[in-house]
Amino acid sequence: MAQFDVYQNPSRNTRNAYPYIVDIQNPVIADIATRIVVPLGKQQNFKNESMAGLTPEIEYDGEKLLLLIPQIASIPAKTLKDPIGSLSHLRSEIVAALDFAITGV
C-alpha cells in the first residue's frame, strides 16, 4: 500500500456517490491494522461545487470528483484490495487541503 493510492470504494452501499477512496496514510505507520482514507465523491452529488482549499477538484478516470477531506476516516487495511491508480502527482494539493482542515491556513 502506498500513500495516495486510489481504491474502488469497498462499500457497495456508498459506491455510487463515492466511487473511490484515497489512502493518505504515510508509510511510516504501515504496521497498524487500519488505513487513513479520504473518499472521492462525484462532483454532481455536491451541486458541482467545491469548498475552496478543503475539497480539491480531481479528475480521475474521466470523471470530475471532489476529494472530501471533511470525510476523512479510518478503515481496516484488509478491506483495501488492489489499488487502481494513484494521486501521488497531486500530493501538494492533498497535503494543502489536509493542512487547511487542521490549521485553517
Backbone bond lengths (Angstrom), bond angles and torsions (degrees), N, CA, C in turn:
res aa  C-N    CA-C-N  psi(-1)  N-CA   C-N-CA  omega(-1)  CA-C   N-CA-C  phi
1 M - - - 1.457 - - 1.518 108.71 -
2 A 1.315 114.67 133.68 1.457 118.95 -179.23 1.529 110.22 -122.80
3 Q 1.309 114.22 148.11 1.453 119.49 177.62 1.528 109.82 -58.39
4 F 1.314 115.60 134.13 1.468 126.30 178.73 1.527 113.82 76.54
5 D 1.330 116.52 12.49 1.465 118.76 171.32 1.520 109.69 -67.65
6 V 1.318 115.68 147.14 1.472 122.80 178.86 1.531 108.06 -106.19
7 Y 1.332 114.60 137.16 1.463 121.58 178.85 1.518 109.13 -129.18
8 Q 1.302 115.95 152.17 1.456 118.98 170.41 1.522 106.49 -65.95
9 N 1.321 116.04 139.82 1.451 120.96 178.16 1.528 108.60 -59.41
10 P 1.339 118.32 121.79 1.460 119.65 -178.33 1.523 114.20 -72.65
11 S 1.327 118.11 -11.63 1.460 121.81 -179.54 1.525 110.83 -91.56
12 R 1.300 115.95 112.85 1.468 119.43 178.12 1.530 111.64 -65.85
13 N 1.320 117.60 -25.70 1.463 121.59 -179.23 1.523 112.78 -68.63
14 T 1.310 117.80 -31.43 1.468 120.69 -176.07 1.523 113.75 -113.58
15 R 1.330 116.87 -1.62 1.462 121.05 -173.71 1.526 113.88 -61.31
16 N 1.320 118.44 -30.41 1.466 119.86 -179.33 1.532 111.26 -63.97
17 A 1.318 117.42 -44.82 1.469 121.02 -179.44 1.528 111.97 -82.84
18 Y 1.337 115.97 -32.90 1.458 122.59 -177.01 1.530 108.09 -125.50
19 P 1.316 117.65 80.03 1.464 120.02 -172.32 1.528 115.16 -68.34
20 Y 1.325 117.01 -23.93 1.458 120.62 -175.29 1.521 110.69 -135.67
21 I 1.321 114.71 158.81 1.460 120.78 170.00 1.522 107.75 -129.98
22 V 1.322 114.89 151.59 1.463 121.79 -178.21 1.528 108.36 -115.74
23 D 1.308 115.99 126.20 1.456 122.19 176.33 1.527 106.93 -79.02
24 I 1.327 116.99 116.34 1.463 119.73 -178.14 1.526 112.49 -107.20
25 Q 1.320 116.22 1.10 1.463 120.98 -175.52 1.523 111.59 -70.74
26 N 1.310 115.19 136.46 1.449 120.88 178.29 1.518 110.24 -73.34
27 P 1.314 118.47 141.52 1.470 121.49 -179.50 1.529 114.39 -60.06
28 V 1.307 117.90 -18.45 1.459 121.49 178.96 1.534 111.01 -58.82
29 I 1.342 117.14 -30.16 1.463 120.41 -179.98 1.537 110.77 -110.83
30 A 1.299 115.61 45.45 1.467 121.54 -177.66 1.521 113.77 -78.09
31 D 1.314 118.64 -13.79 1.458 120.72 -174.05 1.524 114.77 -84.66
32 I 1.306 118.94 -0.09 1.462 119.86 177.96 1.530 109.45 -90.25
33 A 1.304 116.57 162.26 1.475 121.77 -172.89 1.526 113.70 -81.30
34 T 1.328 117.60 -2.78 1.462 120.51 -178.60 1.524 110.31 -120.95
35 R 1.328 114.58 165.29 1.459 121.74 175.04 1.524 108.09 -128.06
36 I 1.311 116.23 142.49 1.459 121.77 175.78 1.524 107.14 -87.66
37 V 1.321 115.99 124.85 1.461 121.46 -174.98 1.520 111.39 -132.42
38 V 1.320 114.41 160.14 1.470 122.91 174.84 1.526 106.89 -131.97
39 P 1.338 117.18 132.29 1.468 118.17 179.35 1.527 112.27 -77.44
40 L 1.319 114.34 151.00 1.459 121.89 168.58 1.521 105.88 -102.52
41 G 1.326 116.43 118.00 1.462 121.39 -178.51 1.511 111.62 -105.05
42 K 1.326 115.29 146.71 1.469 119.81 177.20 1.525 108.93 -64.66
43 Q 1.313 115.33 125.16 1.462 121.23 -176.00 1.527 111.77 -57.26
44 Q 1.321 117.52 -34.33 1.463 121.29 -178.69 1.526 111.72 -62.79
45 N 1.324 118.27 -24.71 1.466 121.68 178.78 1.518 112.41 -79.31
46 F 1.314 116.22 -5.26 1.457 121.54 -179.30 1.527 110.19 -122.93
47 K 1.323 115.52 38.39 1.467 123.17 179.03 1.522 112.04 54.41
48 N 1.334 116.12 28.62 1.462 122.46 -179.87 1.524 112.84 55.25
49 E 1.349 115.80 29.53 1.461 120.12 -178.67 1.523 110.05 -121.35
50 S 1.307 114.57 139.69 1.459 119.47 173.34 1.520 108.08 -109.92
51 M 1.319 115.78 162.93 1.458 121.38 175.47 1.526 106.54 -100.08
52 A 1.305 116.52 113.74 1.468 121.52 -174.65 1.524 111.29 -49.91
53 G 1.314 115.00 126.49 1.447 121.80 177.13 1.514 115.16 82.63
54 L 1.338 117.63 -17.26 1.463 120.61 -173.39 1.521 114.13 -111.76
55 T 1.307 117.12 -33.17 1.470 121.04 -178.63 1.530 108.97 -129.26
56 P 1.320 116.58 77.78 1.470 119.63 -177.04 1.532 112.10 -57.91
57 E 1.324 114.70 141.50 1.463 120.63 175.08 1.526 108.12 -79.46
58 I 1.312 114.61 133.66 1.457 120.56 -178.10 1.516 108.28 -133.21
59 E 1.314 115.78 133.13 1.459 118.55 172.46 1.518 106.67 -99.98
60 Y 1.327 114.67 122.61 1.453 119.96 -179.52 1.513 108.87 -137.43
61 D 1.290 116.58 129.96 1.465 122.96 179.11 1.538 110.94 53.50
62 G 1.344 115.73 39.09 1.458 121.63 177.28 1.515 115.24 75.50
63 E 1.330 117.38 11.57 1.465 121.33 -176.71 1.526 109.75 -122.61
64 K 1.337 116.41 141.41 1.459 120.79 177.29 1.523 108.93 -85.57
65 L 1.332 113.81 122.88 1.455 121.10 -176.13 1.517 109.79 -130.73
66 L 1.325 115.35 162.03 1.453 121.69 173.95 1.520 108.91 -114.50
67 L 1.314 116.34 134.27 1.449 121.11 172.41 1.529 106.26 -82.52
68 L 1.308 116.45 109.07 1.466 122.16 -169.10 1.531 111.38 -90.93
69 I 1.310 115.41 74.13 1.459 122.04 -179.00 1.529 112.38 -52.65
70 P 1.347 120.83 -39.13 1.462 119.25 179.54 1.534 113.93 -63.20
71 Q 1.320 117.34 -12.92 1.459 120.98 179.84 1.525 112.28 -104.08
72 I 1.311 116.33 25.69 1.459 121.52 177.92 1.531 108.80 -54.43
73 A 1.324 115.54 141.43 1.461 120.05 -176.72 1.518 110.64 -151.26
74 S 1.294 114.55 173.97 1.455 122.40 174.51 1.520 107.42 -121.78
75 I 1.330 115.82 135.70 1.461 119.92 177.61 1.529 108.94 -134.10
76 P 1.314 117.13 157.02 1.462 118.37 177.10 1.531 110.99 -60.01
77 A 1.310 116.48 133.28 1.464 121.26 -179.10 1.524 111.42 -58.78
78 K 1.322 117.48 -32.15 1.463 120.09 -177.34 1.523 112.98 -67.81
79 T 1.349 118.39 -15.27 1.468 119.99 177.76 1.520 112.24 -80.27
80 L 1.317 116.58 -13.96 1.459 120.78 178.60 1.515 108.73 -90.55
81 K 1.294 115.61 113.45 1.471 120.63 -179.05 1.524 108.66 -89.58
82 D 1.281 118.37 -134.83 1.461 122.33 -177.10 1.527 110.98 -75.00
83 P 1.331 117.32 130.30 1.468 119.17 175.64 1.528 109.90 -64.89
84 I 1.330 115.52 147.14 1.462 120.20 -179.79 1.524 112.13 -109.03
85 G 1.325 115.90 -0.82 1.454 120.01 179.66 1.514 110.19 176.19
86 S 1.310 114.99 -171.21 1.459 121.09 -179.25 1.527 109.68 -147.05
87 L 1.317 114.80 146.41 1.467 120.82 172.80 1.526 110.04 -113.76
88 S 1.323 116.72 24.50 1.462 119.84 -177.97 1.524 112.21 -59.93
89 H 1.326 116.45 -26.59 1.462 119.76 177.68 1.532 111.80 -69.17
90 L 1.349 117.16 -12.90 1.468 122.17 178.34 1.528 111.40 -106.98
91 R 1.318 116.47 20.66 1.456 121.61 -176.52 1.519 112.69 -50.48
92 S 1.315 118.18 -48.56 1.471 121.76 -177.60 1.526 111.82 -58.74
93 E 1.330 117.13 -43.95 1.457 121.20 -179.54 1.526 111.57 -66.97
94 I 1.337 116.64 -39.76 1.463 120.40 -179.47 1.526 110.23 -67.67
95 V 1.316 117.46 -46.57 1.452 121.19 179.66 1.523 110.32 -63.93
96 A 1.326 117.96 -39.06 1.464 121.32 178.00 1.536 110.80 -62.19
97 A 1.319 117.70 -41.04 1.464 121.08 179.03 1.525 110.97 -66.85
98 L 1.326 116.95 -40.99 1.463 120.45 175.92 1.527 110.74 -62.74
99 D 1.310 115.53 -43.89 1.469 120.76 178.48 1.524 110.22 -61.22
100 F 1.322 117.17 -42.77 1.461 121.54 179.33 1.527 110.59 -60.81
101 A 1.342 116.87 -42.19 1.460 120.91 -179.84 1.529 111.60 -64.11
102 I 1.313 116.40 -33.44 1.473 120.23 -176.43 1.520 112.62 -88.48
103 T 1.332 116.17 -42.30 1.470 119.17 -173.76 1.522 114.21 -105.85
104 G 1.330 115.86 -19.04 1.461 118.78 -176.76 1.509 113.36 80.56
105 V 1.318 115.98 7.37 1.470 121.08 -178.28 1.501 109.70 -116.64
